[in-house]
Amino acid sequence: MKTKVLFLLTIFTAVACGGGNKEAQLEALKTKRDKINQQIDKLQAEIAASGDSSNAHNDFAFVAIEDIKPQTFNHYIEVQGKLDGDENIAIYPETQGNIIEVSGKVGMRVSAGQVLARMNDAAFQEQLKTLETNYALAKETFEKQENLWNQKIGSEMQYLQAKANKESLESQISALQKQIDMTKIKSPINGNIEESTVKVGQAVSPAMHAFRVVNFSNLKVTADVAEAYADKIHNGDEVIVYLPDIDKEITARVTFSSKYINPTNRTYLVEAQLKAATEKLKANMVAIVKIRDYQADDAYVLPVNLVQTDNKGQFVLVAQPDNDQYFAKKQPVKTGLIYNGVAEIIDGLESGQKVITGGYLNLDEGEPVRF
């Protein structure tokens, strides 16, 4: 800046002088101009060498870098599944009849064996009374006949007939009591009533669904996985269960991997038991199941968008040092699995290399860089 001002002052002075030999003035000005240009060139060279001015950066590209180092890389298979209780039971009547009482209500906590509804058993009860009366007589007859037989009185046939009659009535009473018990719709498990379809006065049959009881003390998530992953998923593999409806993630492990492939859709069942429980969880809730099928503990990983391709193959740009300066260099690489926008670099990189992560799109190989 100072040299430019000096140059202008010299010109103004020469013009102000006016008269005299103009040719001599012109030669004098040219001489001064040449000296000033030499001074400008010298100062520019000194500035470029010292790096004190932003003008010295004009020949460099500014980039962002990342020092590459080993880290853990996980790859997951993502499938849609559903949340369920470990015991999710649909309850059906064991016999047909008309409902006369419904004691189980939706949301009620019930225990195994608890009666949820009863059917009309009046006819069975009448039959039971008749059988019990006959049984009382048969039992008394048998006991008396048995006493006589023990005293060697009477025939063996009379004793055996009395015994058979008593035992026959006992069997009939037992069978009728079972029929009466079948008119009661019971819960086979401990849990909550999540669904009820019966009402008082309704006729039901064994083909009709009456209640649904779910035990949420042991939660699980189930998913159908394509058979292509049959050799990649095993019991104990890590699972991340994401429940989008409540925006919650739960970590679990594969507890069951079916050996049966459904021939219709070529999938097999995978289950994972969940330890974390919350009242927000509901049966059949949608779950995004992420099953880890690959893990590398000491892997080089990069965002997949940093990996470029030319006619020689895949490469990333690195900052290569040379005489206290850095230059862009194409580093050939080979990628492995890719998950969630991150690629595993299985060949081509070493610890400590400076990978260019920003400003690489218009960068040419060999171009000097600063970061």
C-alpha positions in Angstrom: 0.0 0.0 0.0 2.8 2.4 0.9 4.6 1.8 -2.5 1.4 2.6 -4.4 0.9 5.9 -2.5 4.6 6.8 -3.2 4.1 6.1 -6.9 1.0 8.4 -7.1 2.7 11.2 -5.2 5.6 11.1 -7.6 3.2 11.4 -10.6 1.3 14.3 -9.0 4.6 16.1 -8.3 5.8 15.7 -11.9 2.5 17.0 -13.3 2.5 20.0 -10.9 6.0 21.0 -12.0 4.6 21.9 -15.4 7.4 23.3 -17.7 10.8 21.9 -18.5 11.9 19.2 -20.8 9.0 16.8 -21.1 11.2 13.9 -22.5 13.5 14.2 -19.5 10.5 14.2 -17.2 9.2 11.1 -18.9 12.5 9.2 -18.5 12.7 10.2 -14.9 9.2 8.9 -14.2 9.9 5.6 -16.0 13.0 5.1 -13.9 11.1 5.7 -10.7 8.3 3.4 -11.9 10.8 0.6 -12.5 12.2 1.0 -9.0 8.8 1.0 -7.5 7.8 -2.2 -9.4 11.0 -3.8 -8.0 10.0 -2.8 -4.5 6.5 -4.2 -5.0 7.8 -7.6 -6.3 10.2 -7.8 -3.4 7.5 -7.1 -0.8 5.1 -9.7 -2.4 7.8 -12.3 -2.3 8.5 -11.6 1.4 4.8 -11.7 2.2 4.4 -15.0 0.4 7.4 -16.5 2.2 6.3 -15.3 5.7 2.6 -16.3 5.3 1.5 -13.2 7.3 -1.2 -12.1 4.9 -4.4 -13.7 3.6 -3.1 -13.0 0.1 -0.6 -15.8 0.6 -3.5 -18.3 0.9 -4.9 -17.7 -2.6 -3.0 -20.7 -3.9 -4.4 -23.2 -1.3 -7.7 -24.9 -0.9 -9.2 -24.9 2.6 -10.5 -28.3 3.7 -11.8 -30.1 6.8 -10.0 -33.2 7.9 -10.4 -36.2 10.3 -7.6 -38.2 11.7 -8.5 -41.8 11.0 -8.4 -44.2 13.9 -9.9 -47.7 14.7 -13.4 -47.9 16.2 -16.3 -50.3 16.6 -18.5 -50.9 13.6 -21.9 -52.6 13.9 -24.2 -53.7 11.2 -27.9 -54.4 11.8 -30.7 -56.1 10.0 -33.9 -54.0 10.3 -37.3 -55.6 10.1 -40.7 -54.7 11.4 -42.1 -56.8 14.2 -44.7 -56.5 17.0 -44.7 -56.3 20.7 -46.4 -59.1 22.7 -46.7 -60.6 26.1 -44.9 -63.9 26.6 -48.4 -65.3 27.4 -51.1 -63.9 25.1 -54.1 -66.3 25.3 -57.4 -66.2 23.5 -60.0 -68.0 25.6 -62.8 -70.1 24.1 -65.7 -71.8 25.9 -65.3 -75.6 26.4 -69.0 -76.3 25.7 -72.1 -74.6 24.3 -74.7 -72.8 26.3 -76.2 -69.4 27.3 -74.2 -66.9 29.4 -75.9 -66.2 32.7 -73.0 -64.3 34.4 -70.0 -62.3 33.3 -67.6 -61.5 36.1 -64.5 -60.7 34.0 -64.2 -57.1 32.8 -61.7 -55.6 30.4 -58.7 -54.3 32.3 -59.2 -56.6 35.2 -56.2 -58.4 36.7 -57.0 -62.1 37.0 -55.2 -65.2 38.2 -55.0 -68.7 36.8 -58.2 -70.6 37.3 -60.4 -67.6 38.0 -63.9 -67.8 36.6 -64.6 -65.1 34.0 -68.1 -66.1 33.0 -70.7 -68.9 33.6 -73.2 -70.6 31.4 -76.6 -72.0 32.4 -76.0 -75.4 34.1 -79.4 -76.0 35.6 -80.0 -79.1 33.6 -76.7 -80.6 34.6 -77.4 -79.7 38.3 -80.7 -81.6 38.2 -79.0 -84.6 36.7 -76.3 -84.4 39.4 -78.9 -84.4 42.2 -80.5 -87.5 40.7 -77.1 -89.3 40.5 -76.1 -88.3 43.9 -79.4 -89.7 45.4 -78.8 -92.9 43.5 -75.2 -93.0 44.6 -76.2 -92.6 48.3 -78.4 -95.7 48.0 -75.8 -97.6 46.0 -73.1 -96.7 48.5 -75.2 -97.9 51.5 -76.2 -101.1 49.7 -72.5 -101.8 48.9 -71.4 -101.2 52.4 -74.0 -103.6 53.8 -73.2 -106.2 51.2 -69.5 -105.8 52.0 -70.1 -106.4 55.7 -72.1 -109.6 54.9 -69.5 -110.8 52.5 -66.8 -110.3 55.1 -68.9 -112.5 57.4 -69.1 -115.1 54.6 -72.8 -114.4 54.3 -74.4 -114.0 50.9 -73.1 -114.7 47.5 -70.0 -113.2 45.8 -72.1 -112.1 42.9 -74.3 -109.9 45.1 -71.2 -108.3 46.5 -69.7 -107.6 43.1 -73.0 -106.2 41.7 -73.3 -103.8 44.6 -69.7 -102.7 44.1 -70.0 -102.2 40.4 -73.2 -100.2 40.8 -71.6 -97.9 43.3 -68.4 -97.4 41.1 -70.6 -96.8 38.0 -72.5 -94.0 39.8 -69.2 -92.5 41.0 -67.9 -92.4 37.4 -71.2 -90.8 36.2 -71.1 -88.2 38.9 -67.4 -87.3 38.1 -68.2 -87.0 34.4 -71.2 -84.8 35.1 -69.2 -82.6 37.5 -66.6 -82.1 34.7 -69.4 -81.1 32.3 -70.7 -78.6 34.9 -67.1 -77.2 35.3 -66.9 -76.8 31.5 -69.8 -74.3 31.7 -67.4 -72.0 33.5 -65.1 -69.9 31.4 -61.8 -69.6 33.3 -58.5 -67.8 32.8 -55.7 -70.3 32.2 -53.0 -67.8 33.2 -52.3 -64.8 35.4 -52.6 -61.6 33.5 -54.9 -58.8 32.4 -58.2 -59.1 30.5 -57.5 -57.2 27.3 -60.6 -58.3 25.4 -64.1 -59.5 26.1 -66.8 -60.5 23.6 -69.5 -62.2 25.7 -72.6 -60.7 27.3 -75.3 -62.1 29.6 -77.9 -64.0 27.7 -75.6 -64.6 24.7 -75.4 -68.1 23.3 -71.8 -69.3 23.0 -70.0 -72.3 21.6 -66.4 -73.7 21.6 -65.8 -72.0 18.2 -66.5 -68.5 19.6 -63.8 -66.3 21.1 -64.8 -65.1 24.6 -61.9 -63.4 26.3 -58.2 -62.5 25.7 -55.9 -62.5 28.7 -52.3 -61.1 28.4 -49.5 -61.5 30.8 -47.1 -58.6 30.5 -44.8 -59.6 33.2 -42.6 -61.2 30.5 -42.6 -59.1 27.3 -41.2 -60.2 24.0 -41.0 -58.8 20.5 -41.5 -61.1 17.5 -40.5 -60.5 13.8 -40.5 -62.4 10.6 -37.0 -62.4 9.0 -36.2 -63.2 5.4 -34.5 -66.6 5.0 -31.5 -64.9 3.4 -30.4 -64.0 6.9 -30.8 -67.6 8.2 -27.1 -68.1 8.8 -26.5 -64.6 10.3 -28.9 -64.5 13.2 -28.3 -66.6 16.3 -29.5 -66.9 19.9 -27.8 -64.2 22.0 -27.3 -61.7 19.2 -27.9 -58.1 20.2 -31.2 -56.5 19.3 -32.3 -52.9 19.4 -36.1 -52.6 19.6 -37.5 -49.2 18.6 -41.1 -48.5 19.4 -42.1 -45.5 17.2 -45.5 -45.0 18.8 -43.9 -44.0 22.2 -40.5 -43.1 20.8 -38.6 -45.6 23.0 -35.6 -47.9 22.4 -35.0 -51.1 24.3 -31.9 -53.2 24.1 -32.4 -57.0 24.2 -31.0 -60.3 22.9 -32.3 -62.9 20.5 -33.9 -65.6 22.6 -35.5 -67.7 19.9 -34.7 -68.2 16.2 -37.1 -70.6 14.5 -35.8 -73.6 12.4 -39.0 -73.5 10.3 -39.2 -71.3 7.2 -42.7 -70.3 6.2 -43.1 -71.5 2.6 -45.6 -68.8 1.8 -43.4 -65.7 2.4 -40.0 -67.4 2.9 -39.5 -66.0 6.4 -38.8 -67.4 9.8 -39.7 -66.3 13.3 -37.3 -64.5 15.6 -38.1 -63.5 19.2 -36.4 -61.4 21.8 -37.4 -61.2 25.5 -37.6 -57.7 26.9 -36.7 -56.9 30.5 -37.8 -53.2 30.5 -41.6 -52.8 31.1 -43.8 -49.8 31.1 -47.5 -49.2 31.2 -47.3 -47.5 27.7 -46.5 -50.9 26.1 -49.4 -52.7 24.5 -49.9 -56.0 22.7 -49.3 -55.9 19.0 -47.6 -52.5 19.2 -45.4 -51.9 16.1 -41.7 -52.4 16.8 -38.7 -51.8 14.5 -36.4 -54.6 15.3 -32.7 -54.0 14.6 -30.7 -57.3 14.9 -26.9 -57.0 14.9 -25.5 -59.5 12.4 -22.0 -58.2 12.2 -19.5 -56.4 14.5 -15.9 -55.3 14.0 -14.1 -54.0 17.1 -11.1 -52.3 15.3 -12.5 -51.0 12.1 -11.9 -47.9 10.0 -15.2 -46.2 9.3 -16.2 -43.2 7.3 -19.4 -41.5 6.1 -20.3 -43.3 2.9 -20.5 -40.0 1.0 -16.7 -39.5 1.4 -16.0 -42.6 -0.7 -15.7 -41.6 -4.4 -15.3 -43.6 -7.5 -13.2 -43.2 -10.6 -12.1 -45.4 -13.4 -9.6 -47.1 -11.1 -12.1 -47.9 -8.4 -13.1 -46.5 -5.0 -11.0 -43.8 -3.2 -11.0 -41.1 -0.6 -9.1 -37.9 -0.6 -6.4 -37.5 2.1 -4.1 -34.7 3.1 -0.6 -35.9 2.3 2.4 -34.1 4.0 5.3 -32.9 1.8 8.0 -30.4 3.0 5.8 -28.8 5.7 2.9 -28.5 3.3 -0.1 -30.8 2.6 -1.4 -31.9 -0.8 -4.6 -33.6 -1.8 -4.0 -37.3 -2.7 -6.4 -40.0 -3.9 -6.2 -42.9 -1.5 -7.6 -46.2 -3.0 -9.9 -48.0 -0.5 -12.2 -51.0 -0.4 -15.4 -50.8 1.5 -17.2 -53.6 3.4 -20.7 -53.4 4.9 -22.6 -50.1 5.1 -25.1 -49.2 7.8 -26.9 -46.0 8.6 -24.8 -43.9 6.2 -21.4 -45.2 7.5 -19.1 -47.5 5.6 -16.5 -49.9 6.9 -13.2 -49.4 5.2 -11.7 -52.9 5.0 -8.6 -52.0 3.0 -6.6 -48.9 2.1 -6.4 -46.8 5.3 -4.0 -46.6 8.2 -4.2 -45.0 11.6 -3.2 -41.3 11.6 -4.0 -40.6 8.0 -5.8 -37.3 7.5 -9.0 -37.9 5.5 -10.5 -34.8 3.9 -14.1 -34.6 5.1 -15.0 -31.1 3.9 -14.3 -29.1 0.8 -13.4 -32.2 -1.2 -16.0 -32.0 -4.0 -14.0 -29.6 -6.3 -10.6 -30.7 -5.1 -8.0 -32.0 -7.6 -5.3 -34.5 -6.7 -2.0 -32.8 -6.0 -3.6 -29.5 -5.1 -2.1 -27.9 -1.9 -4.5 -27.7 1.0 -4.8 -26.0 4.4 -7.1 -27.1 7.2 
